[in-house]
Amino acid sequence: MTISMYQASVPVFIHTLNNLVSILEKADTYTQTKKIDQYVLPNSRLFPDMFPLSRQVQIASDIANRGAAQLAGAEAPKFEDNETTLPELIDRVQKTISYLHTFKPEQIDGSEDKKIIYPAI
């Protein structure tokens, strides 16, 4: 059985980002229930030298957007990276998922030899 480049990328991105939305929604519900300031979790880090949660989510969104776009030879949407709350991060990920749904297999299949360039942060 062969797997297409589309099947190896876009559905995987969508599945992963849907899971991320679920996690962020649970976190948002938790902060509301416990009356935690809405800016605390997005600015939290698991370790001092890590990016805060907001940046981690932005990076996940960018990798999926840019990766799929580069495979298809398209221009990826650009986000401002100004999300500061969980609902804003959820919205960004949902926009990424919507963008990924615009791709068709014929746009990406056959791109196995393309180099995907994502600048280091």
C-alpha angles and dihedrals in degrees: 000000000000125000122213124230089244092054091047093053123021100043089044091052091047093048093048094046092049087055090050090052090052092051092048091048090052090049091050092050090049093052091049093047093048093039093237116166109265092235097055102080098040088054096044124110129202090214130013096249094049127095115256118261092262092059092044090056092046090053092049089051093048094048092053094044096046096039094054092041093051092048090052095042090243135130113257120225115256122226124199096232090227100125112133104166135054094247089054091050091048090051091051093051091047090052088052091051090049090051092050090053089063092069122095124203092246090061093058108023111102093032094108093120096048117115114230111210120198115170116236115252 
